[in-house]
Amino acid sequence: MNILYVVHYFLPGHQAGTEIYTSLLARRFKEEGHRVSVLTSEDGPPQGESPQVVSDNWNDIPVYRLYQQGPRDFVESYIDERTDRVFDDLLSEIKPDVVHFQHTFRLSAGMIQRAKSYGAAVLVTLADYWFICPPILLLQPGNVLCPGPEEERCARCGNAIGVLYSGKSEYTVLGKAYERMVRAAHSVKRTLPAPAVDRLRSWRQKRELSADNSSFQKRLSMIRHRQETMREALNAADLVIAPSRFLMEKTVEAGAVGPGKIIHSDYGFDKRPFQSLRKKSGHAVRFGYIGTPVEHKGLHVAVEAMNSLKDMDAELLVYGDLGWFPAYARRLRKMSRNPRTRFMGRFEHGNIAEVLSGLDAIIVPSLWYENSPLTIHEAFMAGVPVIVSDMGGMKELLENGGGRTFRTGDASDLARVLRKPTADPTELTGLASSIPEVKSIEENASELMEWYERFT
C-alpha cells in the first residue's frame, strides 16, 4: 500500500511529540513493506519565492519539505491555496492510496478535501485543538483556560486573531509591543473588583454587538469563516482519530465533526529502547521535566514548587532547549532559588530511555489541556511514575494508576504532592507498580491498517 503522511513539522529539525509519532508510523509501515512518504513544512524558503518543495530522505523514507514563510493573513493561517496547489501536484506524483494527516498547521486544511477528491482514503489524527481553536491550545490571554470555542468568545479572544497572522514583517517590533500591551491590560484588569470588571465587559460587549461594521463584527465574521472551513475539512475525511477521550469530546462539542466519524484511539510507541533499561541509583529523589521550556508547558510551576523543597533531599532535572524561548529561560533561571534545580539543556530524543533511567518521577505541569503527551507514555515504558496537572489528557492517562495529580498551575499543591515521595520513597515504588500498559507501535499499525484497507 502507498501511504502519505502529512505533518506540520518533521525530523530531524523538529522533535516534538507529533513529529516523533509520525516517524514511528512511517518507519513501521516501511518495515512491513509498504511504500511510505512524508509531506511536511519548513520555515522560510531556501531561496526564491515561497512556497518551494525540496525532497530528501529520512531513514530511507522520502520526505517532501514545503519551504514557506508565515501566513500573510488570518485566512492563510488555516487554508492556503498556494499550498493546496502544490499538494495537488504531489498527489499526482506520489499517487497515494492513503493520506493520513497528523497536522495541517503551517500547511492547509484544504489539503484534506483535495486528498479526498483525488480518491485516496483520508484519515486525520488530532494532535491538539487546531481544528477548533486558532491559537491551538484553548488558552485565553494570561494562560486562562478556555471552556471551548464559541463565536463571540473567540472573536473577543486576544489570542485568536492578532498580529501573529498580520503577515507584516514588522511583527518582531510592533507585534511584541502589542503583546506587551495586551498582557499589561489583562494585569490591570485582574486588580479591579470583579463587579467593576463585569460591568465594563457587559458595556463593551453590548456596544460591540450593536455597532455595524465594527472591528468586533469583522473578527466575528473571520471566526465564523474559520469554523465553517475547518468543519468542512474534518468532515471530508473518512475517519478522525482522537488520542484522548477529552480531545474527542471537545471536538464533537464544538461541532467540528460528527460523532459518527470520530473515534478514540491512543498513540502507539516503540518499546524496544525501554526493554532492557536499567535504573540508575541515586541518593536524592530525582524529579524530571522533559520537553520544550515554554510558558504554557508550566515549567515555572515546577521550578517554584522546588523552591519550597530546599529542606528535602530532592532535585529537579530540566531537560529541554532553553534557547527556543530566551525570555522565558531568563525568567526561569531568575526565579529558581533551589540549587538542586538543574537545567540540563537539549538532548537527542534517541537518548530518551537513558534520560529516564536516571529519574525517579517526571513532572508534567502543563497549563493547557494536553492531548496524550508523549512524555507520559515514555515514562510509563521506562517504569517511571508521573505527576501531572489535573486536567485533560494528562489526568486521563492516570485513570488506572501510574502517578499523582495536582491542581493545575498551583505550585504549592505541587510541592505538597512532591513532599510525600521525597519523605517516603516507597510511595514511588507503589506508583511504579501501578503503571498501565502502553500500546505498541506494532499494535497501533495493525489497527490503522484495518482502517486503511476499509476505506481504499
C-alpha positions in Angstrom: 0.0 0.0 0.0 1.2 3.5 -0.8 0.8 5.8 2.3 1.5 9.5 2.5 1.8 11.1 6.0 1.2 14.9 6.2 2.5 16.7 9.3 3.3 20.3 10.1 7.0 19.6 11.1 9.2 16.6 10.9 12.5 15.1 12.0 15.4 15.8 12.3 15.0 19.5 12.8 11.8 19.2 14.9 11.5 16.6 17.6 8.2 17.2 19.4 5.5 14.5 20.1 3.6 14.7 16.8 6.8 14.6 14.7 8.1 11.6 16.6 4.9 9.7 16.4 4.6 10.3 12.7 8.2 9.0 12.3 7.3 5.8 14.2 4.3 5.1 12.0 6.3 5.8 8.8 9.2 3.6 9.9 6.9 0.8 11.0 4.9 0.6 7.7 8.1 0.9 5.8 9.4 -2.2 7.7 6.2 -4.0 6.8 6.9 -3.5 3.1 4.6 -0.6 2.3 5.6 2.4 0.3 5.7 5.4 2.6 6.4 9.1 2.2 6.0 12.2 4.3 5.0 15.8 3.4 5.9 18.5 5.9 6.7 22.2 6.2 9.9 24.1 6.9 10.3 27.7 7.9 11.2 30.1 5.1 12.1 29.3 1.5 15.7 28.2 1.0 15.9 30.7 -1.9 13.5 32.5 -4.2 9.7 32.6 -3.9 7.6 30.8 -1.4 6.4 28.0 -1.4 9.0 25.6 -2.6 9.2 21.8 -2.3 12.6 20.2 -1.5 12.8 16.4 -1.3 15.2 14.4 0.8 15.2 11.1 2.7 14.9 10.2 6.3 15.7 6.6 7.2 15.2 5.7 3.5 11.7 7.3 3.6 11.1 10.1 1.0 10.3 13.4 2.7 8.9 16.4 0.8 9.6 19.6 2.7 7.5 22.6 1.8 9.5 25.7 2.5 7.4 28.7 3.0 7.2 31.9 5.1 4.4 32.5 7.6 0.8 33.2 6.6 0.1 36.6 5.0 -3.2 37.0 6.8 -5.6 35.2 9.2 -7.2 33.1 6.5 -3.9 31.7 5.2 -3.1 30.5 8.7 -5.6 27.7 8.2 -6.3 27.4 4.5 -3.7 28.4 1.8 -4.5 28.0 -1.9 -0.8 28.1 -2.8 -0.2 25.1 -0.5 -3.2 23.3 -1.9 -1.9 23.7 -5.5 1.5 22.3 -4.5 -0.3 19.4 -2.8 -2.3 18.7 -6.0 1.0 18.3 -7.9 2.4 16.0 -5.1 -0.7 13.8 -5.2 -0.2 13.3 -8.9 3.5 12.5 -8.4 3.2 10.2 -5.3 -0.2 8.6 -6.2 -1.0 7.6 -2.6 -3.7 5.0 -1.7 -3.9 6.6 1.8 -3.3 10.1 3.0 -3.0 10.3 6.8 -2.9 13.8 8.2 -1.2 14.3 11.5 -1.4 18.1 11.4 -2.2 20.9 9.0 -0.8 23.8 10.9 1.7 25.6 8.7 0.1 23.8 5.7 -3.6 24.0 4.7 -6.8 22.3 5.9 -7.8 22.4 2.2 -5.5 19.5 1.6 -7.9 17.2 3.3 -10.6 17.8 0.7 -8.0 17.7 -2.1 -6.9 14.3 -1.0 -10.5 13.0 -0.8 -11.2 14.4 -4.3 -8.1 12.7 -5.6 -9.6 9.4 -4.5 -7.3 8.4 -1.6 -8.5 7.1 1.8 -8.2 10.0 4.1 -7.6 9.9 7.9 -6.9 12.7 10.3 -5.3 12.2 13.7 -5.9 15.1 16.0 -2.8 16.3 17.8 -4.3 19.2 19.7 -7.2 21.7 19.3 -6.1 23.2 15.9 -9.3 22.5 14.2 -11.4 24.3 16.8 -9.0 26.9 18.2 -6.9 29.3 16.1 -4.1 29.5 18.7 -4.3 25.7 19.1 -4.2 25.5 22.9 -7.6 26.6 24.1 -5.9 29.2 26.2 -7.1 32.8 26.6 -4.7 35.7 27.3 -2.9 35.3 30.6 -2.9 31.4 30.2 -6.6 31.3 31.3 -8.2 28.1 30.2 -10.9 28.4 27.6 -14.1 26.4 28.2 -14.4 25.8 24.5 -14.9 27.6 21.2 -17.9 29.9 20.9 -18.2 32.6 18.2 -18.3 35.7 20.3 -15.8 34.4 22.8 -13.3 33.6 20.1 -13.9 37.0 18.4 -13.0 38.7 21.7 -10.0 36.5 22.5 -6.7 38.3 22.1 -5.0 35.0 21.2 -7.4 34.1 18.4 -6.8 36.8 15.9 -3.8 39.1 16.3 -0.5 40.3 14.9 0.6 36.7 14.6 -1.4 36.4 11.4 -0.9 40.0 10.2 1.7 39.0 7.6 3.6 42.1 8.4 7.4 41.9 8.6 7.4 44.5 11.4 5.8 41.9 13.7 9.1 41.5 15.5 8.8 45.1 16.7 5.2 46.1 16.7 3.9 42.6 17.4 5.9 42.3 20.6 4.9 45.8 21.7 1.3 44.9 21.1 1.6 41.6 23.1 3.2 43.5 26.0 0.3 46.0 25.9 -2.3 43.2 25.9 -0.6 41.5 28.8 -0.4 44.8 30.8 -4.1 45.4 30.2 -5.0 42.0 31.5 -2.8 42.5 34.5 -4.6 45.8 35.3 -8.0 44.0 34.8 -7.1 41.4 37.4 -6.5 44.1 40.0 -10.0 45.6 39.6 -13.0 44.4 41.7 -15.0 41.6 39.9 -18.3 43.6 39.8 -16.4 46.5 38.0 -14.9 44.1 35.5 -18.3 42.5 34.8 -19.9 45.9 34.2 -17.1 47.0 31.9 -17.3 43.8 30.0 -21.1 43.9 29.7 -21.0 47.5 28.4 -18.2 46.8 25.9 -20.0 43.6 24.6 -23.3 45.4 24.1 -21.5 48.2 22.3 -19.7 45.8 20.0 -22.8 43.8 19.1 -24.8 46.9 18.2 -22.2 48.6 16.1 -22.4 47.7 12.4 -19.1 47.0 10.6 -17.2 47.4 13.8 -13.8 45.7 14.3 -15.6 43.2 16.5 -18.1 42.3 13.8 -15.2 41.8 11.4 -13.5 39.5 13.8 -16.7 37.6 14.3 -17.0 37.1 10.6 -13.4 35.9 10.4 -14.0 33.3 13.2 -17.2 32.1 11.5 -15.4 31.5 8.3 -12.6 29.6 10.0 -15.1 27.4 11.9 -17.0 26.6 8.8 -13.9 25.9 6.8 -12.4 23.6 9.4 -15.7 21.8 9.9 -15.9 21.1 6.1 -12.3 19.9 6.1 -12.7 17.5 9.0 -15.9 16.1 7.7 -14.4 15.4 4.3 -12.1 12.8 6.0 -13.1 9.1 6.1 -12.1 8.9 9.8 -10.9 11.3 12.5 -8.8 9.8 15.3 -8.5 11.4 18.8 -5.8 10.0 21.0 -7.7 11.1 24.1 -11.3 11.0 25.0 -11.1 14.5 26.3 -9.9 15.8 22.9 -12.6 13.8 21.1 -15.3 15.2 23.3 -14.1 18.8 22.9 -14.0 18.4 19.1 -17.5 17.0 19.0 -18.9 19.6 21.4 -17.5 22.3 19.2 -19.5 20.9 16.2 -16.3 20.4 14.2 -17.0 16.8 13.3 -20.0 14.4 13.6 -19.8 11.9 16.5 -20.1 9.0 14.0 -16.9 10.0 12.2 -14.5 10.3 15.1 -13.1 7.5 17.3 -10.8 7.5 20.4 -7.6 5.5 19.9 -4.3 6.4 21.7 -0.9 6.6 20.1 1.4 3.6 19.7 5.1 3.6 20.8 8.3 1.9 20.1 9.0 -0.2 23.2 12.4 -1.6 22.1 14.6 1.1 23.7 13.0 0.5 27.1 13.0 -3.3 27.2 16.5 -3.7 28.7 16.5 -0.4 30.6 18.4 -0.4 33.9 17.6 2.2 36.5 20.4 4.4 37.8 20.6 4.6 41.6 20.9 7.9 43.4 20.7 9.3 47.0 18.2 12.1 46.3 14.8 11.7 44.8 15.2 12.8 41.2 12.2 14.6 39.6 12.5 15.4 36.0 10.9 17.8 33.4 11.3 16.7 29.8 10.1 18.9 27.0 10.1 22.3 25.4 10.6 25.0 28.1 7.7 27.3 27.1 5.2 29.0 29.3 2.1 27.0 28.6 4.0 23.9 29.5 4.1 25.2 33.1 7.8 24.6 33.8 7.8 27.7 36.1 5.2 25.9 38.3 7.6 23.1 38.9 10.6 25.4 39.5 8.5 27.4 42.0 7.4 24.2 43.8 11.1 23.1 44.1 11.8 26.5 45.8 9.6 25.2 48.6 11.6 21.9 48.9 15.0 23.2 49.8 14.7 21.3 53.1 14.1 18.0 51.3 16.5 15.6 49.7 15.2 16.1 46.2 16.3 17.6 42.9 14.7 18.7 39.7 16.5 18.0 36.4 15.1 20.0 33.5 15.7 18.5 30.0 14.9 20.9 27.2 16.4 23.5 24.9 16.3 26.8 26.8 17.4 28.6 23.5 13.9 28.3 22.0 12.3 31.0 24.3 15.2 33.1 25.8 12.9 35.5 27.8 11.2 32.6 29.5 14.5 30.9 30.1 15.8 34.0 31.8 12.7 34.1 33.9 13.1 30.5 35.0 16.7 31.0 36.0 15.9 34.2 37.9 13.0 32.6 39.8 14.9 29.4 40.7 16.2 29.6 44.3 16.8 25.9 44.9 20.4 25.0 43.9 19.2 21.5 43.3 17.1 22.6 40.3 19.4 22.0 37.4 18.9 22.9 33.8 20.4 20.0 31.7 19.8 21.5 28.3 18.9 19.9 25.0 19.2 16.2 24.4 18.6 13.9 21.3 15.3 12.2 21.5 17.0 8.9 20.7 18.5 9.1 24.2 15.2 9.4 26.0 15.4 6.0 27.6 18.8 6.8 29.0 17.5 10.1 30.4 14.5 8.4 32.0 16.7 5.7 33.6 18.2 8.5 35.8 14.9 9.8 37.1 12.5 8.6 39.9 9.5 10.5 38.6 8.7 13.1 36.0 6.5 16.2 36.4 4.1 17.3 33.6 2.9 20.7 34.8 1.1 22.0 31.7 -1.3 24.8 31.9 -3.3 23.7 28.9 -5.5 20.7 28.1 -2.8 18.4 26.9 -3.9 15.7 24.5 -2.0 12.5 25.2 1.6 13.6 26.0 4.4 11.6 24.5 6.4 12.2 27.7 3.9 10.4 29.9 3.9 7.3 27.7 7.7 7.2 27.6 7.9 7.5 31.3 5.5 4.6 31.7 7.6 2.4 29.3 10.6 3.3 31.5 8.7 2.3 34.7 8.8 5.9 35.9 5.7 7.4 37.6 4.4 10.8 36.7 3.0 13.8 38.5 0.7 15.8 36.3 -1.8 18.8 36.2 -5.2 17.5 37.0 -7.0 18.0 33.6 -7.3 17.0 30.0 -5.4 14.1 28.5 -2.8 14.2 31.3 -5.3 13.3 34.0 -7.0 10.8 31.7 -3.8 8.8 31.3 -3.6 8.3 35.1 -7.1 6.8 35.5 -5.7 3.3 36.1 -2.6 4.4 38.1 0.9 5.4 37.4 1.1 8.7 39.2 -0.5 11.6 41.0 -2.2 14.8 40.0 -2.0 18.3 41.4 -4.1 21.4 40.9 -3.2 23.0 37.6 -0.9 26.0 38.0 -0.7 25.6 41.8 3.0 25.4 42.8 2.0 25.0 46.5 -0.1 22.0 45.7 2.6 20.5 43.5 5.1 21.0 46.4 2.7 19.1 48.7 2.5 16.2 46.2 6.3 16.1 45.8 6.9 16.0 49.5 5.3 12.7 50.1 7.6 10.5 47.8 10.6 12.6 48.9 9.9 11.7 52.6 8.8 8.1 51.8 10.5 6.6 48.6 8.2 3.6 48.9 5.5 5.9 47.6 7.3 5.9 44.2 7.6 2.1 44.3 3.9 1.8 44.7 3.1 4.2 41.9 5.5 2.5 39.6 3.8 -0.9 40.2 0.5 0.6 39.1 1.8 1.9 35.7 -0.7 0.9 33.0 0.4 -0.9 29.8 1.3 1.3 26.8 0.1 0.5 23.3 3.0 -0.6 21.0 3.6 0.9 17.6 3.0 -2.6 16.1 -0.5 -2.8 17.7 -1.2 0.7 16.5 -0.1 0.0 12.9 -2.3 -3.1 12.9 -5.3 -1.0 13.9 -4.6 1.6 11.3 -4.1 -0.9 8.5 -7.6 -2.2 9.2 -8.9 1.4 8.7 -6.7 2.0 5.7 -8.0 -1.1 3.9 -11.6 -0.4 4.8 -11.5 3.0 3.1 -9.4 2.1 0.0 
